[in-house]
Amino acid sequence: MKYNTIVSSIIILFLLGINVNALGVSTVNSVTIPLQVYPGQTTTTDMYISNEEAQEVTVKGTVIEGAEIASIVNPKDTYVISPMNGDINKNRYNVQLKVQIPSNAEVGKEYTIKVNFEQVNVAGNGMITMGAGITRIIPVKVIPKEVVATPVQVTTSNTQQKFPVAIVLIVLVIVGVVAYFVWKNKKKVPPPVPPQTPVQETPK
């Protein structure tokens, strides 16, 4: 009896090890790349579940820490993951995590979100059991909100638009009047008389 218990325990541990290796969860944010948000902001971050088994697996996702600011966006908390068939980018299931920071959160405050994904096993008698799970940690850091300067649009009235045109017309009129008087004065001045060369009389 004791021998059978030991063998059963070894088999269960072996199967759990297979499940751990078969189920993969990758995240956009991690310990080295925290999610940065400002007070009052609501944003999302992506997680991807991959299945390295030869058949479909059912996975259940649960926020086990940080539920006061985080929740899974997907309408269902269980997901059927198809096999990757050797392609790491094939049949990855996208799970979105919504993160909402309180408006009164202090800048510099840090949160920790932990999301656990467990493989759901359905026995022949319909009994559902939870298999091995993977927990992913997503750190959140509160940063100051960037102030974006709104460009100021300067509107020009009709009077301001007409003012430069009026100045140009006045200058042109003044230039024309001055040019006219200069031309008129030139007409009144008699042409210069050429100097006369004195005639020398030859002695007789």
VOGU-3710 file (C-alpha; in Angstrom, 3 decimals, decimal comma):
1> mkyntivssi> 0,000/0,000/0,000  2,805/2,373/0,921  4,621/1,480/-2,306  1,525/2,348/-4,404  1,217/5,727/-2,668  4,821/6,558/-3,427  4,421/5,566/-7,070  1,224/7,623/-7,390  2,935/10,648/-5,882  5,832/10,311/-8,317
11> iilfllginv> 3,424/10,089/-11,274  1,490/13,167/-10,117  4,690/15,174/-9,674  5,851/14,040/-13,111  2,585/15,145/-14,707  2,749/18,487/-12,927  6,261/18,966/-14,260  5,018/18,316/-17,787  2,258/20,899/-17,330  4,713/23,505/-16,094
21> nalgvstvns> 6,955/23,006/-19,100  4,030/22,898/-21,529  2,428/26,150/-20,385  4,212/29,422/-21,090  3,241/32,966/-20,077  5,084/36,040/-21,310  4,397/39,656/-20,331  5,177/43,052/-21,792  6,045/44,442/-18,361  8,277/42,718/-15,838
31> vtiplqvypg> 10,520/43,364/-12,858  13,074/45,026/-15,137  10,419/46,916/-17,146  7,770/48,174/-14,687  4,485/49,594/-15,875  4,630/53,373/-15,453  1,357/55,232/-14,881  0,362/58,599/-13,451  -2,263/59,264/-10,743  -5,794/58,781/-12,064
41> qttttdmyis> -4,664/56,984/-15,225  -6,284/53,815/-16,566  -4,213/51,703/-18,947  -3,746/48,108/-20,099  -0,818/45,745/-20,395  -0,636/42,525/-22,406  0,162/38,965/-21,369  0,537/36,045/-23,775  -0,173/32,388/-23,017  1,452/29,714/-25,174
51> neeaqevtvk> 0,820/25,985/-25,288  3,637/23,594/-26,111  1,525/20,472/-25,780  0,214/18,522/-28,743  -3,408/19,167/-27,798  -5,543/22,057/-26,590  -5,327/23,068/-22,953  -7,680/25,145/-20,837  -6,135/27,813/-18,640  -7,702/29,898/-15,879
61> gtviegaeia> -6,318/33,339/-15,021  -6,641/34,998/-11,615  -5,274/38,207/-10,119  -3,954/36,986/-6,765  -2,326/40,271/-5,688  -3,034/43,884/-6,577  -6,716/43,295/-7,349  -7,504/46,757/-5,960  -5,937/48,298/-9,086  -5,857/45,431/-11,613
71> sivnpkdtyv> -8,401/43,212/-13,321  -8,448/40,915/-16,347  -10,203/42,609/-19,269  -11,136/39,419/-21,122  -14,822/38,541/-20,623  -13,886/35,018/-19,534  -11,359/33,932/-16,946  -10,700/30,607/-18,678  -9,058/30,310/-22,083  -8,653/27,429/-24,514
81> ispmngdink> -5,114/27,536/-25,897  -4,299/25,760/-29,141  -0,921/24,044/-29,663  1,933/26,131/-31,048  3,170/23,267/-33,257  6,760/24,440/-32,970  6,051/28,085/-33,818  6,486/30,308/-30,753  4,402/33,106/-32,288  1,551/30,836/-33,373
91> nrynvqlkvq> -1,681/30,453/-31,386  -0,542/32,682/-28,553  -3,535/33,767/-26,495  -3,574/37,450/-25,605  -4,827/38,350/-22,133  -5,245/42,031/-21,334  -4,817/43,331/-17,821  -6,476/46,648/-16,965  -4,658/48,808/-14,431  -6,404/51,772/-12,808
101> ipsnaevgke> -4,435/54,024/-10,475  -6,289/56,153/-7,869  -6,210/59,878/-8,538  -4,819/60,501/-5,050  -1,886/58,089/-5,472  1,439/59,635/-4,548  4,134/59,994/-7,190  6,812/57,377/-6,592  4,425/54,850/-5,046  4,931/51,294/-6,243
111> ytikvnfeqv> 2,356/48,524/-6,599  2,828/44,823/-7,238  0,422/42,835/-9,390  0,551/39,046/-9,430  -1,449/37,075/-11,990  -1,659/33,305/-11,730  -2,480/31,037/-14,687  -3,487/27,460/-13,888  -4,202/24,616/-16,248  -7,707/23,255/-15,861
121> nvagngmitm> -7,970/19,471/-16,101  -11,308/17,835/-16,834  -11,540/14,174/-15,833  -13,647/11,587/-17,603  -16,351/11,849/-14,969  -16,615/15,615/-15,538  -14,675/16,500/-12,417  -12,588/19,660/-12,814  -9,201/19,850/-11,146  -6,549/22,565/-11,201
131> gagitriipv> -3,143/21,567/-12,487  0,198/23,301/-12,274  0,215/27,064/-12,460  2,483/29,912/-13,476  2,553/33,244/-11,659  3,699/36,419/-13,324  4,662/39,569/-11,412  3,999/43,001/-12,907  5,426/45,913/-10,917  3,695/49,284/-11,260
141> kvipkevvat> 5,325/52,649/-10,578  3,441/55,931/-10,239  5,101/58,763/-12,159  4,162/62,451/-12,558  1,809/63,299/-15,369  3,497/65,068/-18,235  2,117/68,522/-18,907  1,466/68,906/-22,607  1,468/72,541/-23,705  -1,517/73,434/-25,851
151> pvqvttsntq> -0,487/75,587/-28,815  -2,065/79,032/-28,717  -3,765/80,044/-31,942  -3,476/83,770/-32,636  -6,433/85,080/-34,607  -5,926/88,155/-36,746  -8,832/90,563/-37,093  -9,806/92,223/-40,367  -8,466/95,576/-39,141  -5,043/94,038/-38,455
161> qkfpvaivli> -5,030/92,427/-41,865  -5,867/95,677/-43,661  -3,385/97,821/-41,720  -0,199/96,693/-43,535  -1,898/97,147/-46,922  -2,791/100,746/-46,061  0,799/101,503/-45,075  2,082/100,134/-48,381  -0,403/102,287/-50,350  0,581/105,444/-48,433
171> vlvivgvvay> 4,283/104,804/-49,039  3,642/104,277/-52,748  1,683/107,539/-52,963  4,453/109,482/-51,181  7,111/108,005/-53,455  5,023/108,874/-56,489  4,499/112,498/-55,361  8,198/112,979/-54,645  9,130/111,481/-57,996  6,647/113,812/-59,745
181> fvwknkkkvp> 8,062/116,978/-58,151  11,621/115,912/-58,899  10,718/115,346/-62,510  8,858/118,687/-62,722  11,761/120,662/-61,246  14,131/119,116/-63,734  11,973/120,468/-66,578  12,078/124,081/-65,227  15,866/124,249/-64,945  17,300/125,662/-68,262
191> ppvppqtpvq> 19,947/123,629/-69,895  23,471/124,824/-69,166  25,013/127,193/-71,697  28,189/125,757/-73,142  31,223/127,997/-72,591  32,205/130,129/-75,598  35,748/129,961/-76,823  37,160/133,513/-77,346  38,081/134,279/-80,923  41,640/135,494/-81,318
201> etpk> 42,196/138,087/-84,041  45,225/137,656/-86,174  47,381/140,866/-86,591  47,292/142,476/-89,987
//
